[in-house]
Amino acid sequence: MGNSSRKDEGVEGEEEEGPKDGEDKEDVESKQKKAEEEVEVELPLGVEELLESGDPVLDLSYRKFKKLPWRVCQLAHLEKLYVCGNSLRTLPDAVSQLQGLRTLALDFNKMEDVPPAVCQLTSLTRLYLGSNRLMSLPPEFRNLQSLRGLWVESNFFMTFPRELYDLPHLKSLQIGDNRLKTLPQDFQRMEALRGLWLYGNRFDSFPRVLLRMEALEILDLDRNKISELPSLRRLKALRLFSYDHNPIKEPPKVGEEVFLVGEGAAEFLELREARKERRQKAAEKEAEELALVEEEPVIHGILKNSRANTKPATDDAAAPAEDSDVRDEEEAPAKGEEEEAEEEGGYVDQSVTEYEGAELEYDEELVEYETEELICEGEGLEYEGEELEYESAPMDYEYEDGEELEDTGRQDEGA
């Protein structure tokens, strides 16, 4: 009986280890895997505090993890997770619960494949997978529709991963230090791409398909085997082109705004800057000369017209006041004539100007109008006769109201 009881116990034990009714082997393995994932690894010093901080950014880099702590998968508030520089080969499936994650850094690990859980993080905008052991991307990688920046440098890609064609917002692709020799002919399908890093690959000629990437702003082809470069002037958006450490003797032809890095680039940029400065100075000088040329004809035109249209003034038609002002400023009476008048004892009337032989006189009607206006404005004003001195020289002006003016002058003298 004792033996039979032991056998029964053994049978019961085997039944517990084996699959139950309605379960297949795959379900059992899945449960075992989940149980293993939920086993908490020993956390390094300080990690416990990080997990409980509630910070949306969690940095567990270089902690010597071989498995991601299971508690990380429960931090639904995480937006950025850095676990680079560990010994991770994959991630637990529960990572897919972190739907708020925007940035995930998995570089410098030991991953040979992209973890399936990563392809379910549809909110990711930046994904770092550099310095792993990747050779390809899974088809599910197309699910990352929000991805804007991808880093897969220092891996083992021999062909370009076409899964990236289906990422409409991917602007920055870092795929340097791989084993690429060519790019697909339909590479221009990546219309959103703005920065492309292809350094450290195995290109022996410039990928001509890149000439159709007119929206490209940054292109890095350092450390390849390219010996000749085509003109890049058609890449209107290009701002930085690096071709260092290639067997190239001279820079390519590029637009005026492109910064170059490579053999002969420094000299090329210096010469271009010198040409730009010379053109700028020449343009400034031309603008100054043009401004002078535009101003001078206007001045000479006024003087020329004023001389040409000047006629001897008569009692019926007098020169306009504005023209007389210009002539008074530009043409003063000849010095010899003034000296002659003084020697003869005569008086030179400053109100009469001789201009090219024609004597200009003020219109009596105009003076009369101004005098009447002055008399109207002067009503109620008191003048101090002691401070006002009138010149005794004879005046050439004749006023219609001369008697009234003489009476006023006598009153002032009496005062």
C-alpha positions as CSV (number, residue, x, y, z in Angstrom):
1,M,0.0,0.0,0.0
2,G,2.8,2.3,0.8
3,N,4.4,1.8,-2.6
4,S,1.1,2.3,-4.3
5,S,0.6,5.5,-2.5
6,R,4.0,6.7,-3.6
7,K,3.2,5.8,-7.2
8,D,0.0,7.7,-6.9
9,E,1.9,10.7,-5.7
10,G,4.3,10.4,-8.5
11,V,1.5,10.2,-11.0
12,E,-0.1,13.3,-9.5
13,G,3.1,15.1,-9.7
14,E,3.6,14.3,-13.3
15,E,0.1,15.4,-14.1
16,E,0.7,18.8,-12.4
17,E,3.9,19.3,-14.5
18,G,2.2,18.3,-17.8
19,P,-0.5,20.2,-19.7
20,K,-4.0,20.2,-18.3
21,D,-7.1,19.3,-20.2
22,G,-7.9,21.9,-22.9
23,E,-4.3,23.3,-22.9
24,D,-1.7,22.7,-25.5
25,K,2.0,22.9,-25.2
26,E,2.3,26.4,-26.6
27,D,-0.1,27.7,-23.9
28,V,2.0,26.1,-21.2
29,E,5.2,27.6,-22.6
30,S,3.6,31.0,-22.8
31,K,2.6,30.8,-19.1
32,Q,6.0,29.7,-18.1
33,K,7.6,32.6,-20.0
34,K,5.2,35.1,-18.4
35,A,6.0,33.6,-15.0
36,E,9.7,34.0,-15.7
37,E,9.2,37.6,-16.7
38,E,7.4,38.4,-13.6
39,V,10.2,37.1,-11.4
40,E,11.8,40.3,-10.1
41,V,15.5,40.5,-10.6
42,E,17.7,42.0,-8.0
43,L,17.7,45.8,-8.5
44,P,21.0,47.7,-8.4
45,L,21.4,50.4,-5.7
46,G,19.2,53.5,-6.5
47,V,17.0,51.8,-9.1
48,E,14.2,51.3,-6.5
49,E,14.0,55.0,-5.9
50,L,13.9,55.7,-9.7
51,L,11.0,53.3,-10.2
52,E,9.0,55.0,-7.4
53,S,9.8,58.6,-8.4
54,G,6.9,59.0,-10.8
55,D,9.2,60.8,-13.2
56,P,8.1,60.4,-16.9
57,V,11.8,59.9,-17.8
58,L,13.5,56.7,-16.6
59,D,17.2,56.1,-17.2
60,L,18.5,52.6,-16.5
61,S,21.5,52.7,-18.8
62,Y,24.7,50.8,-17.9
63,R,23.2,48.9,-15.0
64,K,24.4,45.4,-16.3
65,F,20.8,44.2,-16.8
66,K,20.3,41.0,-18.7
67,K,16.6,41.3,-18.4
68,L,14.5,44.4,-18.0
69,P,13.0,44.7,-14.5
70,W,9.4,43.6,-14.7
71,R,8.2,46.6,-12.7
72,V,9.2,48.9,-15.5
73,C,6.4,47.5,-17.6
74,Q,3.9,48.8,-15.0
75,L,5.0,52.4,-15.3
76,A,2.2,53.6,-17.6
77,H,3.2,57.2,-17.1
78,L,6.6,56.8,-18.8
79,E,7.4,58.9,-21.8
80,K,11.1,58.3,-22.2
81,L,12.9,55.0,-21.3
82,Y,16.7,54.6,-21.6
83,V,18.1,51.1,-21.1
84,C,21.2,51.4,-23.3
85,G,24.6,49.8,-22.4
86,N,23.2,46.7,-20.8
87,S,23.2,43.0,-21.9
88,L,19.6,42.8,-23.1
89,R,18.7,40.3,-25.9
90,T,15.0,41.1,-25.9
91,L,12.3,42.8,-24.0
92,P,9.3,41.4,-22.1
93,D,6.0,41.4,-24.0
94,A,4.5,43.5,-21.2
95,V,6.5,46.5,-22.5
96,S,3.7,47.0,-25.1
97,Q,1.6,48.3,-22.2
98,L,3.8,51.5,-22.2
99,Q,1.6,53.2,-24.8
100,G,2.6,56.7,-23.7
101,L,6.3,56.1,-24.5
102,R,7.8,58.6,-27.0
103,T,11.5,57.8,-26.8
104,L,13.1,54.3,-26.3
105,A,16.8,53.9,-26.3
106,L,18.0,50.3,-26.7
107,D,21.5,50.9,-28.2
108,F,24.6,49.1,-27.0
109,N,22.9,45.8,-26.1
110,K,23.0,42.3,-27.6
111,M,19.8,42.2,-29.6
112,E,19.7,40.2,-32.8
113,D,16.1,41.0,-33.6
114,V,13.8,43.9,-32.8
115,P,11.6,42.8,-29.9
116,P,8.0,42.3,-31.0
117,A,6.8,44.4,-28.1
118,V,8.7,47.4,-29.5
119,C,6.6,47.3,-32.7
120,Q,3.5,47.8,-30.7
121,L,4.6,51.1,-29.2
122,T,2.8,53.1,-31.8
123,S,3.4,56.5,-30.1
124,L,7.2,56.2,-30.4
125,T,8.8,59.2,-32.2
126,R,12.5,58.3,-31.5
127,L,13.9,54.8,-31.4
128,Y,17.6,54.0,-30.7
129,L,18.7,50.6,-31.8
130,G,22.4,51.3,-32.6
131,S,25.3,49.0,-31.7
132,N,23.4,45.8,-31.5
133,R,23.5,42.7,-33.8
134,L,20.6,43.5,-36.2
135,M,20.6,42.4,-39.8
136,S,17.0,43.3,-40.7
137,L,13.8,44.8,-39.4
138,P,10.5,42.8,-38.9
139,P,7.5,43.5,-41.1
140,E,5.7,44.7,-37.9
141,F,8.1,47.6,-37.8
142,R,5.6,49.4,-40.2
143,N,3.3,49.9,-37.2
144,L,5.5,52.7,-35.9
145,Q,3.7,55.3,-37.9
146,S,4.7,58.2,-35.6
147,L,8.4,57.5,-35.8
148,R,10.4,60.6,-36.8
149,G,14.0,59.5,-35.9
150,L,15.6,56.1,-36.2
151,W,19.1,55.1,-35.1
152,V,20.3,51.7,-36.4
153,E,24.0,52.5,-36.8
154,S,26.8,50.0,-36.0
155,N,24.7,46.9,-36.9
156,F,25.0,44.3,-39.7
157,F,22.6,45.6,-42.4
158,M,23.7,44.4,-45.9
159,T,20.6,45.6,-47.7
160,F,18.5,48.6,-47.0
161,P,15.4,47.8,-44.9
162,R,12.4,48.6,-47.2
163,E,10.1,48.5,-44.2
164,L,11.1,52.1,-43.6
165,Y,9.3,53.1,-46.8
166,D,6.0,52.9,-45.0
167,L,6.9,55.3,-42.2
168,P,5.5,58.6,-43.5
169,H,7.0,60.9,-40.9
170,L,10.5,59.5,-40.7
171,K,12.8,62.6,-41.1
172,S,16.1,61.4,-39.7
173,L,17.8,58.1,-40.4
174,Q,21.1,57.1,-38.9
175,I,22.3,53.9,-40.7
176,G,26.1,54.4,-40.7
177,D,28.7,51.8,-39.9
178,N,26.8,49.0,-41.6
179,R,27.5,46.9,-44.7
180,L,25.5,48.7,-47.4
181,K,26.9,48.8,-50.9
182,T,23.9,50.3,-52.7
183,L,20.6,52.0,-52.2
184,P,17.3,50.8,-53.8
185,Q,16.2,52.6,-57.0
186,D,12.9,53.5,-55.3
187,F,14.7,55.1,-52.4
188,Q,13.1,58.5,-53.2
189,R,9.8,57.1,-51.8
190,M,11.1,58.4,-48.4
191,E,9.8,61.8,-49.2
192,A,9.8,63.0,-45.6
193,L,13.6,62.3,-45.1
194,R,15.6,65.4,-44.2
195,G,18.8,63.9,-42.7
196,L,20.6,60.7,-43.9
197,W,23.8,59.3,-42.4
198,L,25.5,56.6,-44.5
199,Y,29.0,56.9,-43.2
200,G,31.2,53.9,-42.7
201,N,29.5,51.6,-45.2
202,R,30.8,50.1,-48.4
203,F,29.7,52.4,-51.2
204,D,32.3,52.6,-54.0
205,S,30.2,55.1,-56.0
206,F,27.8,57.9,-55.2
207,P,24.2,56.5,-55.0
208,R,22.6,58.4,-58.0
209,V,19.2,57.9,-56.5
210,L,20.1,60.5,-53.9
211,L,20.1,63.2,-56.6
212,R,16.3,62.8,-56.6
213,M,16.0,63.5,-52.9
214,E,15.4,67.3,-53.3
215,A,14.2,67.7,-49.7
216,L,17.4,66.3,-48.2
217,E,19.2,68.8,-45.9
218,I,22.0,66.7,-44.4
219,L,23.9,64.0,-46.2
220,D,26.9,62.2,-44.6
221,L,29.0,59.7,-46.8
222,D,32.2,59.7,-44.7
223,R,34.4,56.7,-44.7
224,N,33.3,55.0,-47.9
225,K,35.2,54.2,-51.1
226,I,33.7,56.9,-53.3
227,S,36.3,58.4,-55.8
228,E,34.1,60.8,-57.7
229,L,31.1,63.0,-56.9
230,P,28.5,64.4,-59.2
231,S,27.2,68.0,-59.0
232,L,24.8,68.4,-56.1
233,R,23.4,71.8,-57.2
234,R,20.0,70.2,-57.9
235,L,19.6,69.4,-54.2
236,K,18.2,72.9,-53.4
237,A,17.5,72.1,-49.7
238,L,21.0,70.7,-49.0
239,R,22.8,72.5,-46.1
240,L,25.5,70.0,-45.0
241,F,27.4,67.5,-47.1
242,S,30.2,65.4,-45.6
243,Y,32.5,63.2,-47.8
244,D,35.6,63.0,-45.6
245,H,37.9,59.9,-45.8
246,N,36.9,59.0,-49.3
247,P,39.5,58.9,-52.2
248,I,38.1,62.3,-53.5
249,K,40.5,65.0,-54.6
250,E,38.2,68.0,-54.9
251,P,34.8,69.1,-53.6
252,P,31.7,68.7,-55.6
253,K,29.7,71.5,-57.1
254,V,27.1,72.6,-54.6
255,G,24.8,75.5,-53.8
256,E,26.1,78.7,-52.1
257,E,24.5,77.8,-48.8
258,V,26.0,74.3,-48.5
259,F,28.7,73.6,-45.8
260,L,31.2,71.0,-46.9
261,V,33.4,68.6,-44.9
262,G,36.1,66.7,-46.7
263,E,39.3,66.9,-48.8
264,G,39.8,70.4,-50.1
265,A,36.6,71.7,-48.4
266,A,38.3,74.2,-46.2
267,E,40.1,75.9,-49.1
268,F,36.9,75.8,-51.2
269,L,34.9,77.5,-48.4
270,E,37.5,80.2,-47.9
271,L,37.5,81.1,-51.6
272,R,33.8,81.1,-51.7
273,E,33.6,83.4,-48.7
274,A,36.1,85.7,-50.3
275,R,34.1,85.8,-53.5
276,K,30.9,86.5,-51.5
277,E,32.6,89.4,-49.7
278,R,33.8,90.9,-53.0
279,R,30.4,90.6,-54.5
280,Q,28.8,92.2,-51.5
281,K,31.2,95.1,-51.5
282,A,30.7,95.6,-55.2
283,A,27.0,95.6,-54.7
284,E,27.2,98.2,-51.9
285,K,29.4,100.4,-54.1
286,E,27.1,100.1,-57.0
287,A,24.1,101.0,-54.8
288,E,25.9,104.1,-53.5
289,E,26.8,105.2,-57.0
290,L,23.3,104.6,-58.2
291,A,21.9,106.7,-55.3
292,L,24.2,109.6,-56.3
293,V,23.3,109.3,-59.9
294,E,19.6,109.4,-59.1
295,E,20.0,112.5,-56.9
296,E,22.2,114.6,-59.1
297,P,19.9,114.9,-62.2
298,V,17.1,116.2,-59.9
299,I,19.2,119.0,-58.6
300,H,20.8,120.0,-61.9
301,G,17.4,119.8,-63.5
302,I,15.9,122.3,-61.1
303,L,18.8,124.7,-61.7
304,K,18.7,124.3,-65.4
305,N,15.0,124.8,-65.7
306,S,15.1,127.8,-63.4
307,R,17.8,129.4,-65.6
308,A,16.0,128.5,-68.9
309,N,12.7,129.8,-67.7
310,T,14.0,133.1,-66.2
311,K,12.6,136.2,-68.0
312,P,12.8,139.9,-67.1
313,A,10.1,140.6,-64.7
314,T,7.6,143.3,-65.6
315,D,4.8,145.1,-63.7
316,D,2.3,142.7,-65.3
317,A,4.1,139.3,-64.7
318,A,6.5,138.7,-61.9
319,A,8.6,135.6,-61.1
320,P,7.0,133.2,-58.6
321,A,8.1,133.5,-55.0
322,E,9.5,130.0,-54.8
323,D,11.7,130.5,-57.9
324,S,13.0,133.8,-56.5
325,D,13.9,132.1,-53.2
326,V,15.9,129.5,-55.1
327,R,17.7,132.1,-57.1
328,D,18.4,134.2,-54.0
329,E,20.1,131.2,-52.4
330,E,22.0,129.9,-55.5
331,E,23.0,133.2,-57.2
332,A,24.2,136.2,-55.1
333,P,24.9,139.6,-56.6
334,A,28.3,140.1,-58.2
335,K,30.8,141.4,-55.7
336,G,32.2,143.9,-58.2
337,E,28.8,145.5,-58.7
338,E,28.2,146.0,-55.0
339,E,31.6,147.6,-54.6
340,E,30.9,150.0,-57.5
341,A,27.6,151.0,-56.0
342,E,29.2,151.7,-52.6
343,E,32.0,153.8,-54.2
344,E,29.4,156.0,-56.0
345,G,27.5,156.5,-52.7
346,G,24.5,154.6,-53.9
347,Y,22.5,152.1,-52.0
348,V,22.2,148.4,-53.1
349,D,18.7,147.2,-52.5
350,Q,18.8,143.6,-51.2
351,S,15.2,143.1,-52.2
352,V,16.1,143.5,-55.9
353,T,18.3,140.7,-57.3
354,E,20.1,140.8,-60.6
355,Y,20.1,137.3,-62.2
356,E,21.8,136.9,-65.6
357,G,21.1,140.5,-66.5
358,A,17.5,140.6,-65.6
359,E,16.3,142.7,-62.7
360,L,13.7,141.0,-60.5
361,E,11.1,143.2,-58.8
362,Y,8.4,142.1,-56.4
363,D,4.9,142.5,-57.7
364,E,3.1,145.5,-56.1
365,E,-0.1,143.6,-55.9
366,L,1.6,140.7,-54.1
367,V,3.3,143.1,-51.6
368,E,0.0,144.9,-51.1
369,Y,-1.7,141.6,-50.2
370,E,1.0,140.7,-47.8
371,T,0.8,144.1,-46.2
372,E,-2.9,144.0,-45.8
373,E,-2.6,140.6,-44.2
374,L,0.1,141.9,-41.8
375,I,-2.1,144.9,-40.9
376,C,-5.0,142.5,-40.1
377,E,-2.8,140.3,-38.0
378,G,-1.3,143.2,-36.2
379,E,-4.5,144.6,-34.8
380,G,-4.3,144.8,-31.0
381,L,-0.5,144.4,-31.0
382,E,1.7,147.1,-29.4
383,Y,5.2,147.8,-30.8
384,E,7.9,149.5,-28.8
385,G,9.2,152.3,-31.0
386,E,12.5,152.6,-29.2
387,E,13.5,149.1,-30.1
388,L,12.3,149.2,-33.8
389,E,14.7,151.0,-36.2
390,Y,13.8,151.7,-39.7
391,E,16.5,152.1,-42.4
392,S,16.5,155.6,-43.9
393,A,17.5,154.3,-47.3
394,P,14.9,155.0,-50.0
395,M,12.7,152.1,-50.7
396,D,11.7,151.1,-54.2
397,Y,8.4,149.6,-53.1
398,E,5.2,151.7,-53.8
399,Y,2.1,151.0,-51.7
400,E,-1.3,152.1,-52.7
401,D,-2.1,153.0,-49.1
402,G,1.1,155.1,-48.8
403,E,-0.6,157.9,-47.0
404,E,-1.9,155.7,-44.3
405,L,1.5,154.1,-43.9
406,E,3.2,157.5,-43.6
407,D,0.7,158.5,-40.8
408,T,1.5,155.3,-39.0
409,G,5.3,156.0,-39.2
410,R,4.8,159.5,-37.8
411,Q,2.8,158.2,-34.9
412,D,5.6,155.7,-34.2
413,E,8.2,158.5,-34.3
414,G,6.1,160.6,-31.9
415,A,5.9,157.7,-29.5
